[in-house]
Amino acid sequence: MDRFLVHFFLFANFIVAIIYFIRKKNEVPFFLAMFNLMVEYRIIALENGTSTFVAYDYGIDFIFNLQYAYIASGLITLGTTIMLYSYILFFKTPVKSFKDSNQLLSVFIDKNKKIIIIGLCFFTLLTIVLSSANTGSYSFLTKLGTSSFILLLFLVVTLGKKTSGLTKFIYGCLFCFLAYLTYSTSIRFQFLGWSIPIGYFLVRNVKPGKKIVLAFSGIFVILIVFSLAGAMRQNNVSGLSLGQMYDMSVDRMLVADDVNFIDGFMMIYQVYPKLLDYDYGLEHIAIFLRPIPRSLWPGKPLASWVRNYQAKYNGVVLDSAGFSPTIWGVFFSEGGTAGIVIFSIFWGWFLGFLYRKFSVFRSDLSYLLIGILIVSLIPIFRSGDMAGDFAIVIMSFWPIVIFVRYYKKFVERELKLERLKMSVAK
């Protein structure tokens, strides 16, 4: 795609997304437009010389230059544009069809407060125990369930029975401890997995115009927090002041080390179909295959292009560093430019479907679920290993799925009892 067209669509998509958000109060197009802008910032950093291309020896003579970077930028912008307008085209205004209320939600939360607190204690202990575990193991991901129980505790505090000032202070101290516990360099999503949905919930009644301003402020804070966690991987920050840590985080943001998706896409572009055949949808299918142990299925398809390349050309599969090519890089690996077009349309529809499903509640539960949807897009759209990214999301929020399932049954029982009482009264 011509650079003028790339810049035109970046600007046009951003304006359209803001207008759509103000009119429809729907954040997904805004997320897509902002994500595309952050990916494009990598180009600016490379052009200005404030950043350099990634360097990792895969045994492949990759070409890293601005010409390939512009190709990657154009394809990512193409996919973003198609997905954004497909979403707008397919999206239908949600109907609050589930007849619950904040009162019913409050009653259900109070009934299950003990279970929530016990679950939080268990997963908090699990997080401490697994803090030094192998980050590549499935057992390590089990601690991600802490995010769900922090969110459920938040519901207890905000929607449960009114509590005393002392109790609120204790809860406040507990949230500070949990923030410290879940903020780590090994898996940065654990902290974002609960902080972003809570932030989204807190501004649920703010007007769209003000929410846009808060969104930019929130994005800046998230980038600072995310960058600092990345910087802590290579630097010891124990003796640094808050100001020094802030400067370190900003420096990392300026060199765009955490958004080197262009580099990852350039690799994908040079691997498919020259060195590996297109996957033709296998990345999506792998989401359902991932839970099957390789011990039961030795021939299960490998998870990434790196491992597939190693298996095909070296005969040995090793654990190798990977650079995220964005979700559109995954689409490219599944069918080239045509794959980007087809899957972007599908995902535009799919995201609209999920947004409607999460918005059916009349209670404030819908806001929490939409916040979860938005934060889940971060690992999925960074991507590189779609099945692994979905595993992170599922392991983070499966307790919320169970909570919602039992809450719906509870509401249905309560409404049925209410109807029976009304019929008896008549």
Sine and cosine of phi, psi and omega as CSV:
sin_phi,cos_phi,sin_psi,cos_psi,sin_omega,cos_omega
0.00,0.00,0.70,-0.71,0.02,-1.00
-0.86,0.51,0.57,-0.82,-0.06,-1.00
-0.89,0.46,-0.56,0.83,0.05,-1.00
-0.89,0.46,-0.67,0.74,0.01,-1.00
-0.92,0.40,-0.62,0.78,0.03,-1.00
-0.86,0.51,-0.76,0.65,-0.01,-1.00
-0.91,0.41,-0.60,0.80,0.03,-1.00
-0.88,0.47,-0.75,0.66,-0.04,-1.00
-0.93,0.36,-0.56,0.83,0.07,-1.00
-0.86,0.51,-0.73,0.69,-0.02,-1.00
-0.94,0.34,-0.74,0.68,-0.04,-1.00
-0.89,0.46,-0.70,0.71,-0.01,-1.00
-0.89,0.46,-0.62,0.78,0.00,-1.00
-0.91,0.42,-0.70,0.72,0.01,-1.00
-0.91,0.42,-0.72,0.69,0.01,-1.00
-0.87,0.49,-0.67,0.74,-0.02,-1.00
-0.89,0.46,-0.65,0.76,0.02,-1.00
-0.92,0.40,-0.71,0.70,0.02,-1.00
-0.88,0.48,-0.68,0.73,0.00,-1.00
-0.89,0.45,-0.64,0.77,0.01,-1.00
-0.90,0.43,-0.69,0.73,-0.01,-1.00
-0.91,0.42,-0.63,0.78,-0.05,-1.00
-0.99,0.16,-0.67,0.74,-0.12,-0.99
-0.97,-0.24,-0.16,0.99,-0.06,-1.00
0.83,0.56,0.65,0.76,-0.04,-1.00
-0.86,-0.51,0.82,-0.57,-0.18,-0.98
-1.00,-0.04,-0.23,0.97,-0.15,-0.99
-0.88,0.47,-0.76,0.66,0.05,-1.00
-0.86,0.52,-0.59,0.81,0.04,-1.00
-0.90,0.44,-0.66,0.75,0.05,-1.00
-0.87,0.49,-0.71,0.70,-0.03,-1.00
-0.88,0.47,-0.72,0.70,-0.02,-1.00
-0.91,0.42,-0.67,0.74,0.01,-1.00
-0.92,0.38,-0.63,0.77,0.02,-1.00
-0.88,0.47,-0.67,0.74,0.02,-1.00
-0.89,0.46,-0.65,0.76,0.03,-1.00
-0.90,0.43,-0.65,0.76,0.01,-1.00
-0.92,0.39,-0.60,0.80,0.07,-1.00
-0.90,0.44,-0.65,0.76,-0.03,-1.00
-0.93,0.37,-0.44,0.90,0.02,-1.00
-0.87,0.50,-0.47,0.88,0.04,-1.00
-0.86,0.51,-0.62,0.78,0.03,-1.00
-0.89,0.46,-0.70,0.71,0.00,-1.00
-0.87,0.49,-0.69,0.72,0.01,-1.00
-0.89,0.45,-0.62,0.79,0.02,-1.00
-0.95,0.32,-0.65,0.76,0.01,-1.00
-0.91,0.42,-0.61,0.79,-0.03,-1.00
-0.99,0.15,-0.16,0.99,0.00,-1.00
0.98,0.18,0.14,0.99,0.05,-1.00
-0.98,0.20,-0.20,0.98,0.03,-1.00
-0.65,-0.76,0.36,-0.93,0.05,-1.00
-0.82,-0.57,0.35,-0.94,0.02,-1.00
-0.90,0.44,0.43,-0.90,0.01,-1.00
-0.91,0.42,0.37,-0.93,0.01,-1.00
-0.69,-0.72,0.91,-0.41,0.07,-1.00
-0.45,-0.89,0.71,-0.70,-0.09,-1.00
-1.00,0.02,0.97,-0.22,0.09,-1.00
-0.99,-0.10,-0.01,1.00,-0.10,-0.99
0.99,0.16,0.32,0.95,0.00,-1.00
-0.83,-0.55,0.68,-0.73,0.00,-1.00
-0.99,0.12,0.96,0.29,0.03,-1.00
-0.93,0.36,0.58,-0.82,0.11,-0.99
-0.98,-0.21,0.87,-0.50,0.04,-1.00
-0.91,-0.42,0.96,-0.28,0.08,-1.00
-0.48,-0.88,0.14,-0.99,-0.06,-1.00
-0.92,0.39,-0.46,0.89,0.02,-1.00
-0.88,0.47,-0.73,0.68,0.05,-1.00
-0.94,0.35,-0.55,0.83,0.03,-1.00
-0.90,0.44,-0.63,0.78,0.02,-1.00
-0.92,0.39,-0.58,0.81,0.06,-1.00
-0.90,0.44,-0.73,0.69,0.01,-1.00
-0.88,0.47,-0.69,0.73,0.02,-1.00
-0.87,0.50,-0.69,0.73,-0.01,-1.00
-0.90,0.43,-0.66,0.75,-0.01,-1.00
-0.94,0.33,-0.60,0.80,0.04,-1.00
-0.92,0.39,-0.65,0.76,0.04,-1.00
-0.92,0.40,-0.62,0.79,0.07,-1.00
-0.86,0.51,-0.76,0.65,-0.01,-1.00
-0.90,0.44,-0.66,0.75,0.01,-1.00
-0.88,0.47,-0.70,0.71,-0.03,-1.00
-0.89,0.46,-0.71,0.70,0.00,-1.00
-0.90,0.45,-0.69,0.72,-0.02,-1.00
-0.91,0.40,-0.66,0.75,-0.04,-1.00
-0.88,0.48,-0.75,0.66,-0.05,-1.00
-0.98,0.22,-0.44,0.90,0.12,-0.99
-0.91,0.41,-0.65,0.76,0.04,-1.00
-0.87,0.50,-0.75,0.66,0.00,-1.00
-0.89,0.46,-0.63,0.78,-0.03,-1.00
-0.92,0.39,-0.71,0.70,-0.11,-0.99
-1.00,0.08,-0.35,0.93,-0.13,-0.99
-0.94,0.34,0.71,-0.70,0.08,-1.00
-0.88,-0.48,0.62,-0.78,-0.03,-1.00
-0.83,0.55,0.80,-0.59,-0.03,-1.00
-0.89,0.46,0.55,-0.83,0.08,-1.00
-0.95,-0.30,0.81,-0.59,0.01,-1.00
-0.97,0.26,0.96,0.28,-0.16,-0.99
-0.99,0.13,-0.35,0.94,-0.02,-1.00
-1.00,0.03,0.90,-0.44,-0.19,-0.98
-1.00,0.08,0.86,0.51,0.09,-1.00
-0.99,-0.17,-0.14,-0.99,0.01,-1.00
-0.40,-0.91,0.25,-0.97,0.06,-1.00
-0.88,0.47,-0.50,0.86,0.03,-1.00
-0.91,0.41,-0.72,0.70,0.04,-1.00
-0.91,0.42,-0.64,0.77,0.02,-1.00
-0.89,0.46,-0.65,0.76,0.02,-1.00
-0.89,0.45,-0.69,0.73,0.02,-1.00
-0.88,0.47,-0.70,0.72,-0.02,-1.00
-0.90,0.43,-0.64,0.76,0.01,-1.00
-0.90,0.44,-0.70,0.71,0.00,-1.00
-0.91,0.43,-0.58,0.82,0.03,-1.00
-0.91,0.42,-0.50,0.87,-0.09,-1.00
-0.93,-0.37,0.30,0.95,-0.05,-1.00
-0.86,0.50,-0.68,0.73,-0.03,-1.00
-0.89,0.45,-0.67,0.74,0.01,-1.00
-0.89,0.45,-0.66,0.75,0.00,-1.00
-0.89,0.46,-0.71,0.71,-0.03,-1.00
-0.92,0.38,-0.65,0.76,0.05,-1.00
-0.89,0.45,-0.70,0.72,0.03,-1.00
-0.88,0.47,-0.65,0.76,0.03,-1.00
-0.90,0.43,-0.69,0.72,0.02,-1.00
-0.87,0.48,-0.68,0.73,-0.01,-1.00
-0.89,0.45,-0.74,0.68,-0.05,-1.00
-0.96,0.28,-0.47,0.88,0.10,-0.99
-0.91,0.42,-0.70,0.71,0.06,-1.00
-0.89,0.46,-0.64,0.77,0.01,-1.00
-0.89,0.46,-0.64,0.76,0.02,-1.00
-0.89,0.46,-0.65,0.76,0.01,-1.00
-0.92,0.40,-0.69,0.72,-0.03,-1.00
-0.91,0.42,-0.63,0.77,-0.08,-1.00
-1.00,-0.04,0.17,0.99,-0.07,-1.00
-0.87,0.50,-0.49,0.87,-0.01,-1.00
-0.93,-0.36,0.29,0.96,-0.02,-1.00
-0.97,0.25,0.21,-0.98,0.04,-1.00
-0.91,0.41,0.88,-0.48,-0.07,-1.00
-0.92,0.39,-0.27,0.96,-0.01,-1.00
-1.00,0.00,-0.07,1.00,-0.05,-1.00
-1.00,0.03,0.45,-0.89,0.01,-1.00
-0.94,0.35,-0.52,0.85,0.02,-1.00
-0.88,0.47,-0.53,0.85,0.01,-1.00
-0.89,0.46,-0.56,0.83,-0.04,-1.00
-0.96,0.29,-0.30,0.95,-0.04,-1.00
-0.89,0.45,-0.45,0.89,-0.02,-1.00
-0.94,0.35,-0.24,0.97,-0.01,-1.00
-0.90,0.43,-0.34,0.94,0.04,-1.00
-0.87,0.49,-0.27,0.96,0.07,-1.00
-0.83,0.56,-0.60,0.80,-0.02,-1.00
-0.84,0.55,-0.67,0.74,-0.01,-1.00
-0.90,0.44,-0.69,0.72,-0.05,-1.00
-0.95,0.30,-0.46,0.89,0.13,-0.99
-0.91,0.41,-0.66,0.75,0.04,-1.00
-0.90,0.43,-0.65,0.76,0.02,-1.00
-0.93,0.38,-0.61,0.79,0.08,-1.00
-0.89,0.46,-0.61,0.79,0.05,-1.00
-0.87,0.49,-0.64,0.77,0.06,-1.00
-0.91,0.41,-0.61,0.79,0.04,-1.00
-0.87,0.50,-0.69,0.72,-0.05,-1.00
-0.94,0.33,-0.66,0.75,-0.14,-0.99
-1.00,0.00,-0.55,0.84,-0.09,-1.00
-0.91,-0.42,-0.15,0.99,0.02,-1.00
-0.97,0.23,-0.17,-0.99,0.01,-1.00
-0.88,0.47,0.51,-0.86,0.00,-1.00
-0.86,0.51,0.70,-0.72,-0.05,-1.00
-0.91,-0.42,0.31,-0.95,0.00,-1.00
-0.96,0.27,0.22,-0.97,0.01,-1.00
-0.88,0.47,-0.61,0.79,0.02,-1.00
-0.90,0.44,-0.67,0.74,0.01,-1.00
-0.89,0.45,-0.66,0.75,0.02,-1.00
-0.89,0.45,-0.62,0.78,0.03,-1.00
-0.89,0.45,-0.67,0.74,0.03,-1.00
-0.89,0.46,-0.68,0.73,0.04,-1.00
-0.88,0.47,-0.65,0.76,0.01,-1.00
-0.88,0.48,-0.70,0.71,0.04,-1.00
-0.89,0.45,-0.61,0.80,0.00,-1.00
-0.91,0.42,-0.66,0.75,0.03,-1.00
-0.91,0.42,-0.60,0.80,0.05,-1.00
-0.89,0.45,-0.68,0.73,0.03,-1.00
-0.90,0.44,-0.67,0.74,0.00,-1.00
-0.92,0.40,-0.58,0.81,0.06,-1.00
-0.89,0.46,-0.70,0.72,0.04,-1.00
-0.89,0.46,-0.65,0.76,-0.08,-1.00
-0.94,0.34,-0.62,0.79,-0.10,-0.99
-1.00,-0.03,-0.10,0.99,0.03,-1.00
-1.00,0.02,0.96,-0.28,-0.07,-1.00
-0.60,-0.80,0.28,-0.96,0.02,-1.00
-1.00,0.10,-0.36,0.93,-0.11,-0.99
-0.95,0.30,-0.63,0.78,0.02,-1.00
-0.52,-0.85,1.00,-0.08,-0.16,-0.99
-0.94,0.35,-0.32,0.95,-0.05,-1.00
-0.93,0.36,-0.41,0.91,-0.06,-1.00
-0.86,0.51,-0.64,0.77,0.02,-1.00
-0.96,0.29,-0.71,0.70,0.00,-1.00
-0.91,0.42,-0.51,0.86,-0.09,-1.00
-0.87,0.50,-0.43,0.90,0.05,-1.00
-0.92,-0.40,-0.48,0.88,-0.06,-1.00
-0.95,0.33,-0.63,0.78,-0.01,-1.00
-0.94,0.35,-0.74,0.68,0.07,-1.00
-0.85,0.52,-0.60,0.80,0.04,-1.00
-0.91,0.41,-0.69,0.72,0.04,-1.00
-0.87,0.49,-0.67,0.74,0.03,-1.00
-0.89,0.45,-0.66,0.75,-0.01,-1.00
-0.90,0.44,-0.65,0.76,-0.07,-1.00
-0.92,0.40,-0.45,0.89,-0.01,-1.00
-0.97,-0.23,0.34,0.94,-0.11,-0.99
-0.88,0.48,-0.48,0.87,-0.05,-1.00
-0.98,-0.20,0.12,0.99,0.02,-1.00
-0.98,0.20,0.61,-0.79,0.01,-1.00
-0.89,0.45,0.54,-0.84,-0.08,-1.00
-0.81,0.59,-0.64,0.77,-0.01,-1.00
-0.87,0.49,-0.73,0.68,0.03,-1.00
-0.93,0.37,-0.54,0.84,-0.02,-1.00
-0.92,0.40,-0.53,0.85,0.06,-1.00
-0.88,0.47,-0.71,0.71,0.02,-1.00
-0.89,0.46,-0.70,0.72,0.03,-1.00
-0.90,0.43,-0.56,0.83,0.00,-1.00
-0.89,0.45,-0.69,0.72,0.02,-1.00
-0.90,0.44,-0.65,0.76,0.04,-1.00
-0.90,0.44,-0.68,0.73,0.01,-1.00
-0.90,0.44,-0.66,0.76,0.01,-1.00
-0.89,0.46,-0.65,0.76,0.01,-1.00
-0.89,0.46,-0.71,0.70,0.00,-1.00
-0.89,0.46,-0.69,0.72,0.00,-1.00
-0.87,0.49,-0.68,0.73,0.01,-1.00
-0.90,0.44,-0.63,0.78,0.04,-1.00
-0.89,0.45,-0.75,0.67,-0.02,-1.00
-0.89,0.46,-0.70,0.72,-0.03,-1.00
-0.91,0.42,-0.69,0.73,-0.02,-1.00
-0.92,0.39,-0.63,0.78,0.01,-1.00
-0.89,0.45,-0.66,0.75,0.03,-1.00
-0.89,0.46,-0.60,0.80,0.05,-1.00
-0.93,0.36,-0.64,0.77,0.01,-1.00
-0.91,0.41,-0.52,0.86,-0.02,-1.00
-0.92,0.38,-0.26,0.97,0.03,-1.00
-0.93,0.36,-0.53,0.85,-0.03,-1.00
-0.95,-0.32,-0.13,0.99,-0.09,-1.00
-0.74,-0.67,0.56,-0.83,0.09,-1.00
-1.00,0.00,0.89,-0.46,-0.10,-1.00
-0.96,-0.28,0.13,0.99,-0.10,-1.00
-0.87,0.50,-0.53,0.85,-0.04,-1.00
-0.99,-0.16,0.12,0.99,-0.07,-1.00
-1.00,-0.04,0.51,-0.86,0.10,-1.00
-0.98,0.17,0.17,-0.98,0.03,-1.00
-0.88,0.48,-0.62,0.78,0.02,-1.00
-0.90,0.44,-0.65,0.76,0.03,-1.00
-0.92,0.39,-0.63,0.77,0.05,-1.00
-0.91,0.40,-0.61,0.79,0.05,-1.00
-0.88,0.47,-0.71,0.70,0.02,-1.00
-0.88,0.47,-0.64,0.77,0.02,-1.00
-0.89,0.45,-0.67,0.74,0.00,-1.00
-0.91,0.41,-0.69,0.72,0.01,-1.00
-0.89,0.45,-0.66,0.75,0.03,-1.00
-0.86,0.50,-0.65,0.76,0.01,-1.00
-0.93,0.38,-0.60,0.80,0.05,-1.00
-0.89,0.45,-0.65,0.76,-0.06,-1.00
-0.91,0.42,-0.54,0.84,0.02,-1.00
-1.00,0.03,-0.03,1.00,0.12,-0.99
0.86,0.51,0.59,0.80,0.01,-1.00
-0.93,0.38,-0.48,0.87,-0.04,-1.00
-1.00,0.00,-0.02,1.00,0.04,-1.00
-0.79,-0.61,0.67,0.74,0.00,-1.00
-0.99,0.10,0.68,0.74,-0.02,-1.00
-0.93,0.36,-0.51,0.86,0.04,-1.00
-0.85,0.53,-0.69,0.73,0.00,-1.00
-0.89,0.46,-0.70,0.72,0.03,-1.00
-0.89,0.46,-0.64,0.77,0.00,-1.00
-0.93,0.38,-0.61,0.80,0.03,-1.00
-0.86,0.51,-0.61,0.79,0.05,-1.00
-0.91,0.41,-0.75,0.66,0.03,-1.00
-0.83,0.56,-0.68,0.73,-0.04,-1.00
-0.89,0.46,-0.55,0.83,-0.03,-1.00
-1.00,-0.01,-0.22,0.98,0.02,-1.00
-1.00,0.00,-0.68,0.73,-0.02,-1.00
-0.98,-0.21,0.72,-0.70,-0.11,0.99
-0.99,-0.12,0.30,0.96,-0.08,-1.00
-0.91,0.41,-0.72,0.70,-0.06,-1.00
-0.97,-0.26,-0.50,0.87,0.03,-1.00
-0.75,-0.66,0.55,-0.84,0.07,-1.00
-0.95,0.30,0.47,-0.88,0.07,-1.00
-0.85,0.53,0.50,-0.86,-0.05,-1.00
-0.99,0.12,-0.33,0.94,0.05,-1.00
0.77,0.64,0.80,0.60,0.09,-1.00
1.00,-0.01,-0.02,1.00,-0.06,-1.00
-0.91,0.43,-0.53,0.85,0.02,-1.00
-0.87,0.49,-0.62,0.79,0.03,-1.00
-0.95,0.31,-0.67,0.74,0.02,-1.00
-0.90,0.44,-0.55,0.84,-0.03,-1.00
-0.89,0.47,-0.36,0.93,0.05,-1.00
-0.85,0.53,-0.64,0.77,-0.02,-1.00
-1.00,0.08,-0.37,0.93,-0.01,-1.00
-1.00,0.08,-0.39,0.92,-0.11,-0.99
-0.81,0.58,-0.65,0.76,-0.03,-1.00
-0.92,0.40,-0.28,0.96,-0.03,-1.00
-0.96,0.27,0.87,-0.50,-0.01,-1.00
-0.88,0.47,0.64,-0.77,0.02,-1.00
-0.92,0.40,-0.37,0.93,0.05,-1.00
-0.92,0.40,-0.50,0.87,0.05,-1.00
-1.00,0.06,-0.41,0.91,-0.02,-1.00
-0.68,-0.74,0.99,0.15,-0.05,-1.00
-0.84,0.54,-0.49,0.87,-0.05,-1.00
-1.00,-0.03,0.26,0.96,-0.01,-1.00
-0.87,0.50,0.68,-0.73,-0.02,-1.00
-0.81,0.59,0.62,-0.78,-0.02,-1.00
-0.96,0.29,0.32,-0.95,-0.25,-0.97
-1.00,0.07,-0.42,0.91,-0.12,-0.99
-0.60,-0.80,0.24,-0.97,0.01,-1.00
-0.91,0.42,-0.51,0.86,-0.01,-1.00
-0.88,0.47,-0.74,0.67,-0.03,-1.00
-0.94,0.34,-0.59,0.81,0.05,-1.00
-0.91,0.42,-0.61,0.79,0.04,-1.00
-0.92,0.39,-0.70,0.72,0.02,-1.00
-0.87,0.49,-0.69,0.73,-0.02,-1.00
-0.91,0.41,-0.61,0.79,-0.06,-1.00
-0.97,0.24,-0.63,0.78,-0.15,-0.99
-0.96,-0.29,-0.40,0.91,-0.02,-1.00
-0.93,-0.38,-0.35,0.94,-0.02,-1.00
0.98,0.22,-0.01,1.00,-0.01,-1.00
-0.79,-0.61,0.74,-0.68,0.01,-1.00
-0.97,-0.24,0.87,-0.49,-0.01,-1.00
-0.89,-0.45,0.32,-0.95,0.14,-0.99
-0.98,0.21,0.85,-0.53,-0.06,-1.00
-0.77,-0.64,0.46,-0.89,0.04,-1.00
-0.92,0.39,0.59,-0.80,0.03,-1.00
-0.79,-0.61,0.51,-0.86,0.03,-1.00
-0.90,-0.44,0.82,-0.57,-0.13,-0.99
-0.90,0.44,0.77,-0.64,0.00,-1.00
-0.99,-0.16,0.18,0.98,-0.16,-0.99
0.95,0.31,0.22,-0.98,-0.01,-1.00
-0.89,0.45,-0.47,0.89,0.00,-1.00
-0.96,0.27,-0.41,0.91,0.15,-0.99
-0.92,0.39,-0.63,0.78,0.08,-1.00
-0.89,0.46,-0.69,0.72,0.03,-1.00
-0.86,0.51,-0.64,0.77,0.00,-1.00
-0.90,0.44,-0.64,0.77,0.01,-1.00
-0.91,0.41,-0.34,0.94,-0.03,-1.00
-1.00,-0.05,-0.16,0.99,0.01,-1.00
0.06,-1.00,0.38,0.92,0.01,-1.00
0.92,0.40,-0.49,-0.87,-0.01,-1.00
-0.88,0.47,-0.62,0.79,0.05,-1.00
-0.88,0.47,-0.60,0.80,0.04,-1.00
-0.90,0.44,-0.64,0.77,0.04,-1.00
-0.88,0.48,-0.70,0.71,-0.03,-1.00
-0.90,0.43,-0.78,0.63,-0.09,-1.00
-0.90,0.43,-0.76,0.65,-0.06,-1.00
-0.96,0.29,-0.46,0.89,0.06,-1.00
-0.92,0.40,-0.64,0.77,0.07,-1.00
-0.90,0.43,-0.72,0.70,0.00,-1.00
-0.87,0.50,-0.71,0.70,-0.04,-1.00
-0.94,0.34,-0.49,0.87,0.11,-0.99
-0.87,0.49,-0.68,0.73,0.06,-1.00
-0.93,0.36,-0.69,0.72,-0.10,-1.00
-0.90,0.44,-0.68,0.74,0.01,-1.00
-0.91,0.42,-0.61,0.79,0.07,-1.00
-0.90,0.44,-0.62,0.78,0.04,-1.00
-0.89,0.46,-0.73,0.69,0.00,-1.00
-0.90,0.43,-0.67,0.74,-0.02,-1.00
-0.87,0.49,-0.67,0.74,0.02,-1.00
-0.91,0.41,-0.67,0.74,-0.01,-1.00
-0.89,0.45,-0.59,0.81,-0.02,-1.00
-0.99,0.17,-0.18,0.98,-0.08,-1.00
-0.97,-0.23,0.17,0.99,-0.11,-0.99
-0.97,0.23,-0.28,0.96,-0.08,-1.00
-0.99,0.17,0.65,-0.76,0.08,-1.00
-0.99,0.14,-0.33,0.94,0.05,-1.00
-0.98,0.18,0.08,-1.00,0.01,-1.00
-0.96,0.29,-0.01,1.00,0.05,-1.00
-0.86,0.51,-0.55,0.84,0.01,-1.00
-0.85,0.53,-0.63,0.78,-0.02,-1.00
-0.91,0.42,-0.63,0.77,0.03,-1.00
-0.91,0.42,-0.67,0.75,-0.03,-1.00
-0.92,0.38,-0.62,0.78,0.04,-1.00
-0.92,0.39,-0.61,0.79,0.09,-1.00
-0.86,0.50,-0.63,0.78,0.05,-1.00
-0.91,0.41,-0.65,0.76,0.04,-1.00
-0.86,0.51,-0.73,0.69,-0.05,-1.00
-0.90,0.44,-0.71,0.70,-0.01,-1.00
-0.93,0.37,-0.48,0.88,0.02,-1.00
-0.92,0.39,-0.42,0.91,-0.01,-1.00
-0.94,0.34,-0.36,0.93,-0.05,-1.00
-0.89,0.45,-0.83,0.55,0.03,-1.00
-0.93,0.38,-0.56,0.83,-0.06,-1.00
-0.93,0.36,-0.62,0.78,-0.02,-1.00
-0.99,0.14,-0.40,0.92,0.18,-0.98
-0.92,0.40,-0.77,0.64,0.17,-0.99
0.77,0.64,-0.39,-0.92,-0.16,-0.99
0.86,-0.50,-0.57,0.83,0.08,-1.00
-0.63,-0.78,1.00,0.05,-0.15,-0.99
-0.86,0.51,-0.66,0.75,0.01,-1.00
-0.89,0.45,-0.65,0.76,0.03,-1.00
-0.92,0.40,-0.60,0.80,0.01,-1.00
-0.93,0.38,-0.65,0.76,0.06,-1.00
-0.91,0.41,-0.57,0.82,0.03,-1.00
-0.89,0.47,-0.64,0.77,0.04,-1.00
-0.88,0.47,-0.71,0.71,-0.02,-1.00
-0.91,0.41,-0.72,0.69,-0.03,-1.00
-0.90,0.44,-0.69,0.72,0.00,-1.00
-0.92,0.38,-0.39,0.92,0.03,-1.00
-0.98,0.19,-0.57,0.82,-0.22,-0.97
-0.84,-0.54,0.20,0.98,0.02,-1.00
-0.89,0.45,-0.55,0.84,0.07,-1.00
-0.90,0.44,-0.54,0.84,0.06,-1.00
-0.91,0.41,-0.63,0.78,0.03,-1.00
-0.87,0.50,-0.71,0.71,0.02,-1.00
-0.91,0.42,-0.68,0.74,0.02,-1.00
-0.85,0.53,-0.74,0.67,-0.02,-1.00
-0.90,0.43,-0.65,0.76,-0.01,-1.00
-0.87,0.50,-0.74,0.67,-0.02,-1.00
-0.96,0.29,-0.51,0.86,0.06,-1.00
-0.90,0.43,-0.66,0.75,0.02,-1.00
-0.89,0.45,-0.65,0.76,0.05,-1.00
-0.90,0.43,-0.64,0.77,0.02,-1.00
-0.88,0.47,-0.72,0.69,-0.01,-1.00
-0.90,0.44,-0.67,0.75,0.02,-1.00
-0.88,0.48,-0.64,0.77,0.05,-1.00
-0.91,0.42,-0.69,0.72,-0.02,-1.00
-0.90,0.44,-0.66,0.75,0.01,-1.00
-0.93,0.37,-0.58,0.81,0.04,-1.00
-0.91,0.41,-0.68,0.73,0.04,-1.00
-0.89,0.46,-0.63,0.78,0.01,-1.00
-0.90,0.43,-0.65,0.76,0.04,-1.00
-0.91,0.42,-0.63,0.78,0.02,-1.00
-0.90,0.43,-0.68,0.73,0.03,-1.00
-0.88,0.48,-0.64,0.77,0.01,-1.00
-0.92,0.39,-0.62,0.78,0.00,-1.00
-0.94,0.34,-0.59,0.81,0.03,-1.00
-0.93,0.38,-0.64,0.77,-0.01,-1.00
-0.89,0.46,-0.56,0.83,0.01,-1.00
-0.95,0.31,0.00,0.00,0.00,0.00
